[in-house]
Amino acid sequence: MKIALLGYGTIGSGVAEVLSVNRESIARKAGEEIEIKYVLDLRDFPGDPIQPKIVHQFDVIAEDPEIEAVVEAMGGVEPAYSFAKASLLAGKSFATSNKALVAKCGAELMELARERGLNFLFEASVGGGIPIIRPLNTSLSADVVEEITGILNGTTNYMLSKMSDFGSDFDEVLKEAQQKGYAEADPTADVEGDDAARKIAILTSIVCGEQVNFEEVHKEGITKISAVDIKYAKAIHRVIKLLAQSRRCQDGYCAMVAPVMLPKSHPLYNVDDVFNAVFVHGNVLGDGMFYGSGAGKLPTASAVAADIVEIVKNKGRDVMSGWSSKVHTLSDYRKVERRFFLRTTDSREAVEEAFGNVEYICLPDVPGEMGVLTGVMTEAVYEEKAAALSNILQMIRVE
Ligand code: HSE
């Protein structure tokens, strides 16, 4: 099968590398050789063996009947969306690592593919190299998924791990994550939680069969997490992780992204560095965990290349159940019950008047404030009670 690659950046060059390094085993599994005929990029790569394949016009690809699949690794909604649509309309299957494209236009593009017996696949868009889209789409299709809780952003997990292990500074660890090729072009999407929100929106869309708009996922990033918060977490034997979570409630799924303190007993406690993990609870499966390399060139390219193999093996037959473009109205995340940690300079009397029985955490090297661990309550109730205090310095959810 002859394919075209859109974008020769970190992921695109990784896909070319994977298809070359594992050429024989990939051909055996796919049933035929996979050859990159074109690479679309604005740049030239003099001296790189890819140079003879570089083209600067998408039309060259769309108009070539030999190209059966187009693989996109550019990122961003445009021009990726236009290229995806044009490829499918020209009878070419499409594989992408682009979560912005999938979160926004996935339903429409899957529908276009389905109508034409093509495939629109996006395993690499969530969890990097970890298989999670295909398992939710096929292996767990007999379950009603009741909970997905994931560490879905490698950059922030890397940063929180380093901040926790070495007391490192936020900017310094962000720079390291960028150098390692984990971060988005604009790392605001990582540290503010947008990247994880897009990913949990995609996973929730798969399990509920409807379009979950990522803008409606409640989202808090890690920019306000400080070294002092990490000290408190350690004092109560917990780690702070940026969790992306969706839960099935009576009136649909609720979803949120926020830093959460996890105890040692939690399955995601030991997920460190750039690793991602997704905990899934199905009504018949019970608990399941998917763990592995969540970002970076080759892990992501591994998932993209596997999608290409899937496309070769399923010509004329689309494999994604996907989701419809009907918008899923998310349930209010404030209905979820949990404990809350807060830092305050209010008096114990004021805290107990608001929250009743609580646990206190006082750190000798953090004078003038105290940590408070509340009992279990819904987020809505927490907000009501917290409004009675005048000096809350920080609030972090606790599992
Ligand atoms: N910036 C993303 C992350 C890349 O850090 O997880 C993989 O989607």
Residues whose N, C-alpha, C, O or C-beta is under 5 A from the ligand:
A	BS01	HSE	S125 L152 N153 G154 T155 Y182 A183 E184 D190 G294 A295
